[in-house]
Amino acid sequence: MGDVAAKMKVMPESPDVDLDALEDRLESVLPEGAEIRGYDRDDVAFGLVALLTTVVVPDDSGGTEAVEEAFRDVDGVESITVESVGRL
């Protein structure tokens, strides 16, 4: 089995959330076998900036659900949206 790469949009609770610290918190809660391969930032509106994360998980791990659940519990995260998924 291979790996799956998912582009996930992480919306912070407010424009005041420190995105560098949020990146560190996201990395600290990753399930075993998952890894973040990069971040981009997307200006949303009124100073709000979303994190676009590329997450790689093993194909046999059940998709991105475990990562989504872990990210939702991180302090400062309002919502998670999976933008795209593909096999590597």
Secondary structure, 3 states (H helix, E strand, C coil): CCEEEEEEEEEECCCCCCHHHHHHHHHHCCCCCCEEEEEEEEEEECCEEEEEEEEEEEHHHCCCHHHHHHHHCCCCEEEEEEEEEEEC
